[in-house]
């Protein structure tokens, strides 16, 4: 029996479902039941009737699934897979902002730890951040942890006073405008599609700015034939699958989140077999962190 067949058998036997982020390896996306960005996977986790969720992604994603689904068992193929940006905000800074501004909403990008979420008013994803910030009653917004996404939101919602944190995604922040210009010279007909976790100088060169799911949708609906992709390279699997007649280029060969790539089919099989690597969130944290996540799902509808 192949790994894929064994995984299928165990899923049926244990009423399990596999969720995978677009950034994990192709062979993991191939065995997943649901593939998407953070927002889509948050909704999918809540809607599934499965008893076991195997979350192929990084730690904050597994935590969010466990917070939103306390009655389900959430397993992660590799508990060491983490997100550097998720830790890039100081609790002291949040307290300082709350003391400084009376009318403050702490808006927390879902790419953050469960503990950080407990200090937040609402969570957002790159797909819904602009919509949610625009509709909040608060004038002052402390956007954590990603400063680049915060600055992008501020440009879209100029009527709000947005205070930026200095966190960032190392993969997106490492992409350069010079690399975009170089690829544009090589592929003059190609459109540049970029994630808002990138720096502002890249966003100015973009033909489209959006979440991973937004980038995928744009490429599928657009009448162009060539695209330069400004996000983690794992998204190429879905882009090529949906658009076999189109060509996609990356800025460099290093658009890789090594933590996402820790997830393998072998590890998925192991956690399904042994039901190990369960994500545990203390009940108090689960309740406090669940409030901004639930508010996000409500406001983004």
JOURGI-V418719 format. One record per residue. N is the residue number from 0. SS is DSSP state (a for helix, b for strand, c for the rest). PSI is psi in whole degrees, 0 to 359 (999 if undefined). NEAR is the number of other ideal C-beta (glycine too) atoms within 12 Angstrom. Layout:
n=(N/N)
ss=(SS/SS)
psi=(PSI/PSI)
near=(NEAR/NEAR)
This chain:
n=(0/1/2/3/4/5/6/7/8/9/10/11/12/13/14/15/16/17/18/19/20/21/22/23/24/25/26/27/28/29/30/31/32/33/34/35/36/37/38/39/40/41/42/43/44/45/46/47/48/49/50/51/52/53/54/55/56/57/58/59/60/61/62/63/64/65/66/67/68/69/70/71/72/73/74/75/76/77/78/79/80/81/82/83/84/85/86/87/88/89/90/91/92/93/94/95/96/97/98/99/100/101/102/103/104/105/106/107/108/109/110/111/112/113/114/115/116/117/118/119/120/121/122/123/124/125/126/127/128/129/130/131/132/133/134/135/136/137/138/139/140/141/142/143/144/145/146/147/148/149/150/151/152/153/154/155/156/157/158/159/160/161/162/163/164/165/166/167/168/169/170/171/172/173/174/175/176/177/178/179/180/181/182/183/184/185/186/187/188/189/190/191/192/193/194/195/196/197/198/199/200/201/202/203/204/205/206/207/208/209/210/211/212/213/214/215/216/217/218/219/220/221/222/223/224/225/226/227/228/229/230/231/232/233/234/235/236/237/238/239/240/241/242/243/244/245/246/247/248/249/250/251/252/253/254/255/256/257/258/259/260/261/262/263/264/265/266/267/268/269/270/271/272/273/274/275/276/277/278/279/280/281/282/283/284/285/286/287/288/289/290/291/292/293/294/295/296/297/298/299/300)
ss=(c/c/a/a/a/a/a/a/a/a/a/a/a/a/c/b/b/b/b/b/b/c/c/c/c/a/a/a/a/c/c/c/c/b/b/b/c/a/a/a/a/a/a/a/a/a/a/c/c/c/c/b/b/b/b/b/c/c/a/a/a/a/a/a/a/a/a/a/c/c/c/c/b/b/b/b/c/c/c/c/c/c/c/a/a/a/a/c/c/c/a/a/a/a/a/a/a/a/a/a/c/c/c/b/b/b/b/b/b/c/c/c/c/a/a/a/a/a/c/c/c/b/b/b/c/c/c/c/a/a/a/a/a/a/a/c/c/c/c/b/b/b/b/b/c/b/a/a/a/a/a/a/a/a/a/a/c/c/c/c/b/b/b/b/c/c/b/c/c/a/a/a/a/c/c/c/a/a/a/a/a/a/a/a/a/a/c/c/c/c/b/b/b/b/c/c/c/c/c/a/a/a/a/c/c/c/c/b/b/c/c/a/a/a/a/a/a/a/a/a/a/c/c/c/c/b/b/b/b/b/c/c/a/a/a/a/a/a/a/a/a/a/c/c/c/c/b/b/b/b/c/c/c/c/c/c/c/c/c/a/a/a/c/c/a/a/a/a/a/a/a/a/a/a/c/c/c/b/c/c/c/c/a/a/a/a/a/a/a/a/a/a/a/a/a/a/a/a/a/c/c)
psi=(131/166/315/316/321/320/316/317/313/324/316/316/322/6/58/158/146/122/135/137/154/340/351/168/153/316/338/319/327/331/1/151/325/131/134/188/182/319/311/316/328/316/318/321/321/327/339/144/7/153/332/130/121/112/111/93/204/173/314/331/316/320/314/319/320/323/317/346/66/339/352/157/119/121/144/131/330/110/347/349/115/174/118/318/330/338/2/50/139/133/327/324/321/315/319/318/321/325/331/322/123/313/69/136/127/109/118/116/137/338/69/161/161/321/315/321/329/340/9/160/324/146/158/164/173/336/332/4/314/313/314/314/318/325/358/145/340/142/324/129/125/111/119/158/351/110/325/314/322/317/324/315/319/323/326/335/67/343/347/152/107/125/132/141/163/24/164/159/120/327/312/322/336/346/140/152/327/319/323/312/322/315/326/323/321/327/74/337/351/140/143/117/124/149/141/359/350/165/160/327/330/320/327/337/0/148/336/137/127/175/173/316/324/319/317/315/318/312/324/324/338/153/6/173/344/141/140/128/122/63/183/140/343/336/343/330/309/323/313/325/317/336/67/342/3/160/136/137/149/164/321/178/1/21/58/126/106/332/316/325/358/340/127/159/325/320/324/314/318/314/329/319/309/350/48/177/39/138/121/122/122/143/317/316/319/315/314/321/336/329/309/332/316/322/320/311/326/312/335/353/999)
near=(10/14/22/21/14/20/35/24/17/28/30/17/15/24/18/33/38/43/47/43/52/44/43/46/36/27/24/38/34/24/36/38/31/29/34/34/38/46/37/34/45/42/30/33/43/31/20/28/16/29/21/38/49/51/53/50/56/44/37/42/48/45/43/50/48/36/44/40/35/22/18/29/29/42/41/44/46/32/25/17/34/27/40/29/37/35/25/31/38/19/22/11/24/31/16/18/32/22/12/15/21/11/17/30/36/40/50/47/51/52/51/47/36/38/27/39/42/28/34/40/35/38/48/47/45/42/35/37/47/33/23/38/41/25/24/32/16/28/19/25/38/43/48/46/42/42/31/41/49/40/32/36/41/29/22/24/26/14/17/30/24/35/30/29/35/19/34/33/36/27/34/42/27/25/40/22/22/17/29/33/20/21/33/25/14/17/23/14/19/31/31/40/45/45/47/43/47/42/30/27/20/36/31/19/29/32/26/29/35/38/41/43/32/32/42/36/23/31/38/24/16/23/14/24/17/26/38/40/47/48/48/43/34/39/44/32/29/35/37/23/20/24/28/13/15/28/23/36/31/32/38/21/9/17/36/26/35/24/34/41/28/28/44/26/30/22/33/45/32/24/35/38/24/17/20/20/31/23/38/20/30/18/14/14/25/28/19/23/37/31/26/36/45/27/28/40/31/17/27/29/13)
